[in-house]
Amino acid sequence: MTENTQPAPLSSLQPSVASVTFAHQAILDHNRAIVAYELFDRSALASGHTASSDAQMLFNVLSAVDSKSPIGNKTVFINCTHDSLSGGHLDLIAPERVVLEIPPLPVTEVDQILTRLPQLQDLQRRGFRLAFGYSVLTHSYAPWLELAAFIKFDLSVIRAQSVASFVKLAQAKSKAQLVAEKVETPGQYAMLSDLGVKLFQGYWFAKPVLVQGQSVRPAQAIILQLINLVRKQASTPEIEEVLKHDPTLSFNLLRFINSAGFGVRSEVTSFKYAVLLLGLNRLFKWAALLLTTSRNGDVPPAVGTTAVVRGRLMELLAAELMPIEDSDNAFVVGVFSLLDTMLGMSMEEALATVTLPDSVTQALLHRAGPLAPYLELTIACETGDDEAFARNATLLGLSNNQVNWNHVQALAWAESMGV
C-alpha cells in the first residue's frame, strides 16, 4: 500500500474530530445510487454529553474535514436538536450540501411552533435546507411546512395501507422532496417509486436476490479467474495474459491504479508494470475491488459503493492492530460481504467460485475468526447498532476516536475512487 493510503495517525486528529463518534446511512435516488448520507450522532456511548453538545461535535466533524470532504459531492443530512440550531458551529459549515433534520417539538411545547419559526427561517436564508418528519403535514405545523425542502417518513411507523394516502397528501400540500425511511424490501421500493417518491433509506438494496440456476456473468468470471491466479501465486506473464484478453478488466485495473485514491506519482499504462507495482497481495485486493464495478444490471449501484466503504473501513481498522497482509484480507472481507448480492446467489455458492484465505471465508460464512469483529463493527457503523458497535470496539481494543477517524477516511476514500 502506498503512503497515501495508510491510516492517518491519531495524533493528527483535531480535538473536535477525536471526541465524536457517528454512524452513517446511505440515501439512494430512484436509480438506486447513493446521493446523500445521513449522519447519526452516537456520542451517547461516551458519558458526559448532552444532546446539544453531541450535535455540535457532529457538526465539527464536517468542518474539520472540509478540505477533504468525506462525502464528495453528496449531500449530508444531520440530525439536530432545537437547542443545537443556535450554536456558532453552524457558521463553520458551508451550507450548500447540508440538510438539517428538524425534529418535532414535544407535545407539551407545540405552542412554541411560531416562536421557533424565525430561527428556522434564518437557517434557510443562510442556505441550509431543512428536513422535517411527517408531523410537519399536520395543521399545527403549517408555518414550518413552507420551509421544508425534504419530508421524511418512516415505513415502520406508517401502516402499509396508509402509505399511498400519505404520499399523495404530502405531494398535494408541499413541493418538498419525499424521503422514505426503513425501506426493507424490493416490493416497498417498487411501490414507492410508482407513487413518485424519489429518495430512499433502508437496506433492501443490500439484500441478495437469489435466482435459481444463476451463473456468474462473463465479466465477473474473468475477475474471479484473476483472483484465483493471484491466490495460486501465478507468474506475472500468466496474470498479464488474462488482462490482455479482457479489455474491460484491464481498463478498470488501470483506471483504479491511476485514481487519486491509489496515489501513484505518474500514470501507469503497462499491465506488466501494474502487476509488478501492486504485488500479489495488493492485486488480490484490487481484483476484489473490481468486482464492485462489474455488477449486473439488476444490482443497485449503491451495493458497490457500500462494499468499497466497508472494505476500506475494515482495512483501516485492521491496520491499527494487524500486519499489512492481514489488513489486505480485511479489505477483501469488507468488499465481499456483499458478494452474494453482487452475484445474485447465496454466499456459499458465491465463495465456491473463488479461492480465498481461510480467515476471509470464516468471517464471511460464519462470522468467525480474527476478521469477524471488524466486519461486525463496520456494519454497525452503517446501522447505528450501538450495542454491536460497543461490543466489537471493546473486543478489538479500539477507541471510539480510532473508529470515528477511520470511518471518515473510508467515506472519503470511496469518494476518491469514484465508485
C-alpha positions as CSV (number, residue, x, y, z in Angstrom):
1,M,0.0,0.0,0.0
2,T,1.3,3.4,-0.8
3,E,1.9,6.1,1.8
4,N,-1.3,7.9,0.7
5,T,-3.5,5.0,1.7
6,Q,-2.1,4.4,5.2
7,P,-4.4,5.4,8.1
8,A,-3.7,8.9,9.4
9,P,-2.0,8.8,12.9
10,L,-4.4,9.7,15.7
11,S,-2.0,12.4,16.8
12,S,-3.1,14.3,13.7
13,L,-6.7,14.5,14.8
14,Q,-8.2,17.8,15.7
15,P,-9.8,17.6,19.2
16,S,-13.3,18.1,17.7
17,V,-12.9,15.1,15.5
18,A,-11.4,12.9,18.1
19,S,-14.3,13.5,20.5
20,V,-17.2,12.5,18.3
21,T,-18.4,9.1,17.0
22,F,-21.1,8.7,14.4
23,A,-22.9,6.3,12.1
24,H,-23.8,6.8,8.5
25,Q,-26.7,5.6,6.4
26,A,-27.0,5.9,2.7
27,I,-29.8,7.8,0.9
28,L,-30.5,6.5,-2.6
29,D,-32.2,8.1,-5.6
30,H,-34.6,6.3,-7.9
31,N,-31.7,4.8,-9.8
32,R,-30.6,3.2,-6.6
33,A,-27.3,5.2,-6.5
34,I,-26.1,6.9,-3.3
35,V,-26.7,10.6,-3.5
36,A,-26.6,11.5,0.2
37,Y,-25.6,10.2,3.7
38,E,-27.5,10.7,6.9
39,L,-25.1,11.0,9.9
40,F,-26.2,9.7,13.2
41,D,-24.6,11.0,16.4
42,R,-23.6,8.1,18.5
43,S,-21.7,10.1,21.2
44,A,-24.2,8.7,23.7
45,L,-21.7,5.8,24.0
46,A,-19.5,8.2,25.9
47,S,-20.5,9.8,29.1
48,G,-21.0,13.5,29.9
49,H,-22.6,14.7,26.7
50,T,-25.9,16.5,26.3
51,A,-27.9,16.2,23.1
52,S,-26.9,19.7,22.2
53,S,-23.1,19.1,22.7
54,D,-23.3,15.9,20.8
55,A,-24.9,17.7,17.9
56,Q,-22.3,20.4,18.0
57,M,-19.5,17.8,17.8
58,L,-21.1,16.1,14.9
59,F,-21.1,19.4,13.0
60,N,-17.5,19.9,13.9
61,V,-16.6,16.6,12.1
62,L,-17.8,18.2,8.9
63,S,-16.0,21.4,9.4
64,A,-12.8,19.7,10.4
65,V,-12.6,17.5,7.3
66,D,-14.0,20.2,5.0
67,S,-10.7,20.3,3.0
68,K,-11.1,16.6,2.2
69,S,-14.8,16.1,2.4
70,P,-15.8,12.5,3.3
71,I,-18.9,12.9,1.1
72,G,-17.5,14.4,-2.1
73,N,-20.4,16.0,-4.0
74,K,-23.0,14.2,-2.0
75,T,-25.5,15.8,0.4
76,V,-25.3,15.2,4.1
77,F,-28.3,15.0,6.4
78,I,-27.6,15.8,10.0
79,N,-29.9,15.1,12.9
80,C,-30.4,18.2,15.1
81,T,-31.8,19.3,18.4
82,H,-33.6,22.6,18.6
83,D,-31.0,23.9,21.1
84,S,-28.1,23.0,18.8
85,L,-29.5,25.1,15.9
86,S,-28.5,28.3,17.6
87,G,-24.8,27.3,18.1
88,G,-22.0,29.2,16.4
89,H,-20.7,25.9,14.9
90,L,-23.1,26.4,12.1
91,D,-21.1,29.3,10.9
92,L,-18.2,26.9,10.2
93,I,-20.0,24.8,7.7
94,A,-20.7,25.5,4.0
95,P,-24.5,25.1,3.9
96,E,-24.9,24.2,0.2
97,R,-24.7,20.4,0.7
98,V,-26.0,20.2,4.3
99,V,-29.6,19.3,5.2
100,L,-30.6,19.9,8.8
101,E,-33.2,17.4,10.1
102,I,-35.5,19.3,12.4
103,P,-37.3,17.2,15.0
104,P,-40.9,17.9,16.0
105,L,-41.5,19.7,19.3
106,P,-42.7,17.7,22.4
107,V,-46.4,17.7,22.7
108,T,-46.1,20.0,25.7
109,E,-44.3,22.6,23.6
110,V,-46.4,22.9,20.4
111,D,-47.2,26.4,21.5
112,Q,-43.6,27.2,20.6
113,I,-44.0,26.5,16.9
114,L,-44.3,30.1,16.0
115,T,-41.6,31.1,18.5
116,R,-39.1,28.8,16.7
117,L,-40.1,29.9,13.2
118,P,-37.7,32.9,12.9
119,Q,-34.7,30.7,13.7
120,L,-35.7,28.2,11.0
121,Q,-36.3,31.0,8.5
122,D,-32.9,32.4,9.3
123,L,-31.2,29.0,8.7
124,Q,-33.0,28.7,5.3
125,R,-31.9,32.3,4.4
126,R,-28.3,31.2,5.2
127,G,-28.5,28.4,2.6
128,F,-29.3,25.4,4.8
129,R,-32.0,23.1,3.5
130,L,-34.4,21.8,6.2
131,A,-35.9,18.3,6.5
132,F,-38.9,17.5,8.7
133,G,-40.8,14.4,9.7
134,Y,-44.3,13.6,8.6
135,S,-45.8,15.6,11.5
136,V,-45.0,18.8,9.6
137,L,-48.1,18.0,7.4
138,T,-50.4,18.5,10.4
139,H,-52.3,21.7,10.8
140,S,-50.3,22.8,13.9
141,Y,-47.0,22.8,11.9
142,A,-48.4,24.7,8.9
143,P,-45.9,27.6,9.5
144,W,-43.0,25.2,9.2
145,L,-44.2,23.4,6.1
146,E,-43.3,26.2,3.8
147,L,-39.7,25.8,4.8
148,A,-39.5,22.1,4.1
149,A,-37.0,21.0,1.4
150,F,-37.5,17.4,2.4
151,I,-40.2,15.5,4.3
152,K,-39.1,12.1,5.7
153,F,-41.5,9.3,6.6
154,D,-40.8,6.1,8.3
155,L,-42.3,3.0,6.8
156,S,-42.0,1.1,10.1
157,V,-44.4,3.7,11.7
158,I,-46.9,4.4,8.9
159,R,-49.3,1.5,8.3
160,A,-48.8,-0.2,4.9
161,Q,-52.3,0.5,3.8
162,S,-51.9,4.2,4.6
163,V,-48.6,4.8,2.7
164,A,-50.2,5.8,-0.6
165,S,-52.6,8.2,1.1
166,F,-49.8,9.8,3.0
167,V,-47.6,10.2,-0.1
168,K,-50.4,11.9,-2.0
169,L,-51.2,14.2,0.9
170,A,-47.5,15.2,1.1
171,Q,-47.4,15.8,-2.7
172,A,-50.5,17.9,-2.6
173,K,-49.6,20.1,0.4
174,S,-45.8,20.6,-0.3
175,K,-43.2,20.8,-3.1
176,A,-40.7,19.2,-0.7
177,Q,-38.8,16.0,-1.8
178,L,-40.1,12.9,-0.1
179,V,-37.6,10.6,1.6
180,A,-38.9,7.1,2.6
181,E,-37.1,5.6,5.5
182,K,-36.8,1.9,6.6
183,V,-37.4,0.6,3.1
184,E,-36.5,-3.0,3.6
185,T,-38.0,-4.9,0.7
186,P,-37.9,-4.6,-3.1
187,G,-41.7,-4.5,-3.0
188,Q,-41.7,-1.4,-0.8
189,Y,-39.2,0.3,-3.1
190,A,-41.3,-0.5,-6.2
191,M,-44.5,0.7,-4.6
192,L,-42.9,4.0,-3.5
193,S,-41.3,4.5,-6.9
194,D,-44.7,4.1,-8.6
195,L,-46.1,6.7,-6.2
196,G,-43.5,9.2,-7.3
197,V,-41.1,9.0,-4.3
198,K,-37.5,9.7,-5.4
199,L,-35.3,9.2,-2.3
200,F,-35.0,6.1,-0.1
201,Q,-33.3,4.9,3.0
202,G,-33.1,1.3,4.1
203,Y,-31.2,-1.9,3.4
204,W,-33.4,-3.5,0.7
205,F,-30.7,-2.8,-1.9
206,A,-28.1,-4.8,0.0
207,K,-30.1,-8.0,0.3
208,P,-29.3,-10.6,-2.3
209,V,-32.0,-11.5,-4.8
210,L,-31.3,-15.2,-5.3
211,V,-32.1,-16.5,-8.8
212,Q,-32.4,-20.3,-9.3
213,G,-29.6,-21.5,-11.5
214,Q,-27.9,-18.1,-11.5
215,S,-24.4,-18.3,-13.1
216,V,-21.6,-15.9,-12.8
217,R,-21.5,-13.3,-15.7
218,P,-18.5,-13.4,-18.0
219,A,-17.2,-10.0,-16.8
220,Q,-17.3,-11.3,-13.2
221,A,-15.9,-14.7,-14.1
222,I,-12.8,-13.2,-15.6
223,I,-12.2,-11.2,-12.4
224,L,-12.7,-14.4,-10.3
225,Q,-10.2,-16.1,-12.6
226,L,-7.7,-13.3,-11.9
227,I,-8.3,-13.7,-8.1
228,N,-7.7,-17.4,-8.3
229,L,-4.5,-16.9,-10.3
230,V,-3.2,-14.5,-7.7
231,R,-4.1,-16.8,-4.8
232,K,-2.2,-19.6,-6.6
233,Q,0.8,-17.1,-6.9
234,A,0.8,-17.4,-10.7
235,S,3.6,-15.8,-12.7
236,T,3.4,-12.2,-13.9
237,P,3.1,-13.3,-17.6
238,E,0.1,-15.6,-16.7
239,I,-1.7,-12.7,-15.0
240,E,-0.8,-10.3,-17.7
241,E,-2.2,-12.7,-20.3
242,V,-5.6,-12.6,-18.6
243,L,-5.6,-8.9,-18.5
244,K,-4.7,-8.6,-22.2
245,H,-7.7,-10.8,-23.2
246,D,-10.2,-8.7,-21.4
247,P,-10.2,-5.0,-22.3
248,T,-12.8,-4.1,-19.7
249,L,-10.9,-5.7,-16.9
250,S,-7.6,-4.2,-18.0
251,F,-9.2,-0.8,-18.4
252,N,-10.7,-0.9,-14.9
253,L,-7.4,-2.1,-13.4
254,L,-5.5,0.8,-14.9
255,R,-8.3,3.3,-14.0
256,F,-8.2,2.2,-10.4
257,I,-4.4,2.2,-10.1
258,N,-4.2,5.7,-11.6
259,S,-7.0,7.0,-9.4
260,A,-6.5,9.6,-6.8
261,G,-7.3,7.1,-4.1
262,F,-4.3,4.9,-5.0
263,G,-1.8,7.7,-5.1
264,V,0.7,6.7,-7.8
265,R,3.1,9.6,-8.8
266,S,2.9,9.0,-12.6
267,E,0.4,7.4,-14.9
268,V,0.7,3.6,-15.2
269,T,-0.1,2.3,-18.7
270,S,1.6,-1.1,-18.8
271,F,-0.2,-4.2,-17.5
272,K,3.1,-5.8,-16.5
273,Y,4.2,-2.7,-14.6
274,A,0.8,-2.5,-12.9
275,V,1.1,-6.1,-11.7
276,L,4.7,-5.5,-10.5
277,L,3.8,-2.3,-8.8
278,L,0.8,-3.8,-7.0
279,G,2.4,-7.1,-6.0
280,L,0.3,-10.2,-5.5
281,N,-1.2,-9.2,-2.1
282,R,-2.5,-5.8,-3.4
283,L,-3.5,-7.2,-6.8
284,F,-5.7,-9.7,-4.8
285,K,-7.3,-6.7,-3.0
286,W,-7.8,-4.6,-6.2
287,A,-9.3,-7.5,-8.1
288,A,-11.8,-7.8,-5.3
289,L,-12.5,-4.1,-5.7
290,L,-13.0,-4.5,-9.4
291,L,-16.0,-6.8,-8.7
292,T,-17.9,-3.8,-7.4
293,T,-17.8,-2.2,-10.9
294,S,-18.8,-5.4,-12.8
295,R,-22.2,-5.9,-11.2
296,N,-25.1,-7.0,-13.4
297,G,-27.9,-4.5,-14.3
298,D,-30.2,-5.7,-11.6
299,V,-27.8,-4.8,-8.8
300,P,-28.1,-1.2,-7.4
301,P,-25.0,0.9,-7.9
302,A,-25.3,1.6,-4.1
303,V,-24.1,-2.0,-3.5
304,G,-20.7,-1.4,-5.0
305,T,-20.3,1.9,-3.1
306,T,-21.3,0.3,0.2
307,A,-18.9,-2.6,-0.4
308,V,-16.0,-0.3,-1.0
309,V,-16.7,1.8,2.1
310,R,-16.9,-1.5,4.1
311,G,-13.7,-2.8,2.6
312,R,-11.7,0.4,3.3
313,L,-13.0,0.8,6.8
314,M,-12.2,-2.8,7.7
315,E,-8.7,-2.3,6.2
316,L,-8.0,0.8,8.2
317,L,-9.3,-0.6,11.4
318,A,-7.3,-3.8,11.0
319,A,-4.2,-1.8,10.1
320,E,-4.3,-0.4,13.7
321,L,-3.7,-3.9,15.1
322,M,-2.6,-6.3,12.4
323,P,0.2,-6.8,9.8
324,I,-0.4,-5.3,6.3
325,E,-1.2,-8.6,4.7
326,D,-4.0,-9.2,7.3
327,S,-5.3,-5.7,6.7
328,D,-5.5,-6.5,3.0
329,N,-7.5,-9.6,3.8
330,A,-9.8,-7.4,6.0
331,F,-10.4,-5.2,2.9
332,V,-11.5,-8.2,0.9
333,V,-13.9,-9.3,3.7
334,G,-15.5,-5.9,3.6
335,V,-15.9,-5.9,-0.2
336,F,-17.0,-9.5,-0.4
337,S,-19.5,-9.0,2.5
338,L,-22.0,-8.1,-0.4
339,L,-20.7,-10.7,-2.8
340,D,-24.0,-12.7,-2.7
341,T,-25.8,-9.5,-3.7
342,M,-23.4,-8.7,-6.4
343,L,-23.6,-12.2,-8.0
344,G,-27.2,-13.0,-7.2
345,M,-26.5,-16.2,-5.4
346,S,-26.1,-17.4,-1.9
347,M,-22.8,-16.6,-0.1
348,E,-21.9,-20.3,0.0
349,E,-22.3,-20.5,-3.8
350,A,-20.5,-17.3,-4.4
351,L,-17.5,-18.2,-2.3
352,A,-17.3,-21.6,-4.1
353,T,-16.3,-19.7,-7.3
354,V,-13.1,-18.2,-5.8
355,T,-10.1,-19.3,-3.7
356,L,-9.8,-17.2,-0.5
357,P,-7.8,-17.3,2.7
358,D,-9.5,-19.3,5.5
359,S,-9.7,-16.1,7.6
360,V,-11.8,-14.4,4.9
361,T,-14.1,-17.4,4.4
362,Q,-14.7,-17.9,8.1
363,A,-15.6,-14.2,8.5
364,L,-18.0,-14.2,5.6
365,L,-19.7,-17.5,6.1
366,H,-19.7,-18.0,9.8
367,R,-18.9,-14.5,11.3
368,A,-16.0,-16.3,13.0
369,G,-12.2,-15.9,13.1
370,P,-10.0,-12.9,13.7
371,L,-11.6,-10.7,11.0
372,A,-15.2,-11.2,12.1
373,P,-15.3,-8.5,14.8
374,Y,-14.0,-6.0,12.2
375,L,-16.9,-6.9,9.9
376,E,-19.5,-6.6,12.7
377,L,-18.1,-3.3,13.8
378,T,-18.1,-1.9,10.2
379,I,-21.7,-3.0,9.6
380,A,-22.6,-1.3,13.0
381,C,-21.2,1.9,11.6
382,E,-23.9,1.8,8.9
383,T,-26.8,0.6,11.0
384,G,-26.4,2.7,14.1
385,D,-26.4,-0.5,16.2
386,D,-24.9,0.9,19.4
387,E,-24.7,-2.5,21.1
388,A,-22.8,-4.2,18.3
389,F,-20.6,-1.1,17.9
390,A,-19.6,-1.0,21.6
391,R,-19.2,-4.8,21.9
392,N,-16.9,-5.2,18.9
393,A,-14.9,-2.0,19.5
394,T,-14.2,-3.2,23.1
395,L,-13.3,-6.7,21.9
396,L,-10.8,-5.3,19.5
397,G,-9.5,-2.7,21.9
398,L,-10.3,0.2,19.5
399,S,-11.4,3.5,20.9
400,N,-14.4,5.5,19.6
401,N,-11.8,8.0,18.4
402,Q,-10.0,5.5,16.3
403,V,-13.2,4.1,14.7
404,N,-14.5,7.5,14.0
405,W,-11.4,8.8,12.3
406,N,-11.1,5.7,10.1
407,H,-14.8,5.9,9.3
408,V,-14.4,9.4,8.0
409,Q,-11.3,8.3,5.9
410,A,-13.2,5.3,4.5
411,L,-16.0,7.5,3.2
412,A,-13.5,10.0,1.7
413,W,-11.5,7.2,0.0
414,A,-14.6,5.6,-1.5
415,E,-15.5,9.0,-3.0
416,S,-12.0,9.4,-4.4
417,M,-12.3,6.1,-6.1
418,G,-15.4,7.2,-8.0
419,V,-17.4,4.1,-7.3
